[in-house]
């Protein structure tokens, strides 16, 4: 009982405090990666998507060379996803400080999950990026990453379930300690 309690507590601890490490491993398999901004110009990305790839998640990896100060109220760029049946998704993409990673070449990289398509019609989808309203942004490159068959989890869910596992593990551990103390008498 004590061992099970300790294992549950350790799993809960990992889920609660390491969702940034765990979540990327659960977001499905990468099916496409495309450069949608390079050399100062946006390029639409077109791909045929089969319905069995649902849910489809897409992330943006933005490489920036200046002193961009990320603010959630200012979009770095916009995205419109169109298919033969119409517009499937639109968003203004803003970054937060937690999305930032400094690279060795002096640029700054921001990674953010943009959105999800829960249903795919089996058509050709066109991902069109455009400029946002953020000030003083020196865009170098934007990569679009598509991931198929993604789990429907987010960091808040992982932290919630992690806390539950920690509590259950702690209770099981202390029950095991109490039972072990009674056996000795």
C-alpha positions as CSV (number, residue, x, y, z in Angstrom):
1,X,0.0,0.0,0.0
2,X,2.8,2.4,0.8
3,X,4.6,1.7,-2.5
4,X,1.4,2.3,-4.4
5,X,0.8,5.5,-2.5
6,X,4.4,6.7,-3.3
7,X,4.0,5.8,-7.0
8,X,0.7,7.7,-7.2
9,X,2.2,10.7,-5.4
10,X,5.2,10.8,-7.8
11,X,3.0,10.5,-10.8
12,X,0.7,13.3,-9.5
13,X,3.7,15.4,-8.8
14,X,5.0,15.0,-12.3
15,X,1.6,15.8,-13.8
16,X,1.1,18.8,-11.6
17,X,4.5,20.5,-12.0
18,X,5.8,19.3,-15.4
19,X,2.9,19.7,-17.8
20,X,5.2,21.6,-20.2
21,X,7.5,18.6,-20.4
22,X,4.7,15.9,-20.5
23,X,2.1,17.6,-22.8
24,X,4.2,17.9,-26.0
25,X,4.7,14.1,-25.9
26,X,0.9,13.5,-25.8
27,X,-0.1,15.9,-28.7
28,X,-0.1,13.4,-31.5
29,X,2.2,12.7,-34.3
30,X,3.6,15.4,-36.5
31,X,2.3,15.1,-40.1
32,X,3.6,18.3,-41.6
33,X,6.0,21.2,-41.0
34,X,6.0,24.2,-43.3
35,X,7.8,27.6,-43.3
36,X,4.9,30.1,-43.8
37,X,7.0,33.3,-43.3
38,X,10.5,33.7,-44.6
39,X,12.5,36.5,-46.3
40,X,9.9,39.1,-45.4
41,X,6.9,37.4,-47.0
42,X,4.0,35.2,-45.9
43,X,3.4,32.0,-48.0
44,X,0.1,30.1,-47.8
45,X,0.5,26.4,-47.0
46,X,-1.9,24.0,-48.7
47,X,-2.4,20.4,-47.6
48,X,-4.9,17.5,-48.2
49,X,-6.2,16.4,-44.8
50,X,-8.0,13.1,-44.3
51,X,-10.9,12.8,-41.8
52,X,-9.1,10.0,-39.9
53,X,-6.4,12.5,-38.8
54,X,-8.8,14.2,-36.3
55,X,-8.4,15.9,-34.1
56,X,-5.7,18.0,-35.8
57,X,-3.7,20.5,-33.8
58,X,-1.5,23.2,-35.2
59,X,1.4,25.0,-33.5
60,X,3.4,28.1,-34.6
61,X,7.1,28.4,-34.1
62,X,8.1,32.1,-34.6
63,X,11.7,33.1,-34.8
64,X,12.2,36.8,-34.1
65,X,15.4,38.8,-34.2
66,X,14.6,42.1,-32.4
67,X,13.5,43.2,-29.1
68,X,9.9,42.0,-29.3
69,X,8.0,42.3,-26.0
70,X,5.3,39.8,-26.1
71,X,1.8,41.0,-25.1
72,X,-1.3,38.9,-25.2
73,X,-3.4,42.0,-26.3
74,X,-1.3,42.4,-29.5
75,X,-1.3,39.8,-32.2
76,X,2.1,38.9,-33.7
77,X,0.3,37.5,-36.8
78,X,-3.0,36.2,-37.9
79,X,-4.2,32.9,-39.3
80,X,-7.1,31.9,-41.5
81,X,-7.7,28.2,-42.4
82,X,-9.9,27.7,-45.4
83,X,-11.3,24.6,-47.1
84,X,-13.7,23.9,-49.9
85,X,-16.6,24.1,-47.4
86,X,-15.5,27.5,-46.1
87,X,-13.5,29.0,-43.3
88,X,-12.6,26.4,-40.8
89,X,-10.6,28.5,-38.3
90,X,-9.5,32.0,-37.7
91,X,-7.2,33.4,-35.0
92,X,-5.1,36.4,-34.1
93,X,-1.9,34.8,-32.6
94,X,-0.3,36.5,-29.6
95,X,2.6,35.3,-27.5
96,X,3.3,35.4,-23.8
97,X,6.7,35.6,-22.1
98,X,6.5,31.9,-21.2
99,X,6.5,31.0,-24.9
100,X,10.0,32.4,-25.3
101,X,13.2,30.4,-25.8
102,X,16.5,32.1,-26.6
103,X,18.7,30.4,-29.2
104,X,22.4,30.3,-29.6
105,X,22.5,32.5,-32.7
106,X,21.0,35.5,-30.9
107,X,17.4,35.1,-32.1
108,X,14.5,34.4,-30.0
109,X,12.0,31.6,-30.6
110,X,8.4,31.5,-29.5
111,X,6.3,28.3,-29.6
112,X,2.6,28.4,-29.2
113,X,-0.3,26.0,-29.8
114,X,-2.6,27.9,-32.2
115,X,-5.7,25.8,-32.4
116,X,-7.4,22.6,-33.3
117,X,-9.7,21.2,-35.9
118,X,-12.0,18.6,-34.4
119,X,-13.6,17.7,-37.7
120,X,-12.0,17.4,-41.1
121,X,-14.0,17.1,-44.3
122,X,-11.3,15.3,-46.4
123,X,-10.6,18.4,-48.5
124,X,-7.6,20.5,-49.2
125,X,-7.0,23.0,-46.4
126,X,-5.2,26.3,-46.9
127,X,-3.4,27.9,-44.0
128,X,-3.0,31.6,-44.7
129,X,-0.9,33.7,-42.3
130,X,-0.8,37.5,-42.2
131,X,0.6,40.4,-40.2
132,X,-0.7,41.2,-36.8
133,X,-0.9,44.5,-34.9
134,X,2.2,44.0,-32.6
135,X,4.7,46.8,-32.5
136,X,8.4,46.5,-33.1
137,X,8.5,42.9,-34.2
138,X,11.4,41.7,-36.4
139,X,10.0,38.5,-37.8
140,X,12.7,36.1,-39.2
141,X,10.6,33.0,-39.8
142,X,7.4,31.3,-38.8
143,X,7.0,27.5,-39.0
144,X,3.6,25.8,-39.0
145,X,3.5,22.4,-37.3
146,X,0.5,20.1,-37.9
147,X,-0.1,17.2,-35.4
148,X,-2.7,14.5,-36.1
149,X,-4.6,12.3,-33.7
150,X,-3.9,14.6,-30.7
151,X,-5.3,13.9,-27.3
152,X,-7.7,16.4,-25.9
153,X,-5.6,17.6,-22.9
154,X,-4.3,20.9,-21.8
155,X,-1.9,22.0,-19.0
156,X,-4.8,22.8,-16.6
157,X,-6.3,19.4,-17.0
158,X,-3.0,17.7,-16.3
159,X,-2.4,19.8,-13.2
160,X,-5.9,19.0,-11.9
161,X,-5.5,15.3,-12.4
162,X,-2.0,15.5,-11.0
163,X,-3.3,17.1,-7.8
164,X,-5.9,14.4,-7.4
165,X,-3.3,11.7,-7.9
166,X,-1.0,13.3,-5.3
167,X,-3.8,13.4,-2.7
168,X,-4.9,9.8,-3.4
169,X,-1.2,8.8,-3.2
170,X,-0.6,10.6,0.1
171,X,-3.8,9.0,1.7
172,X,-2.8,5.6,0.5
173,X,0.8,6.0,1.8
174,X,-0.5,7.1,5.3
175,X,-3.0,4.3,5.4
176,X,-0.2,1.9,4.6
177,X,1.9,3.4,7.4
178,X,-0.9,3.0,9.8
179,X,-1.5,-0.6,8.9
180,X,2.2,-1.4,9.2
181,X,2.2,0.0,12.7
182,X,-0.7,-2.2,13.8
183,X,1.0,-5.4,12.6
184,X,4.0,-4.8,14.8
185,X,1.9,-4.8,18.0
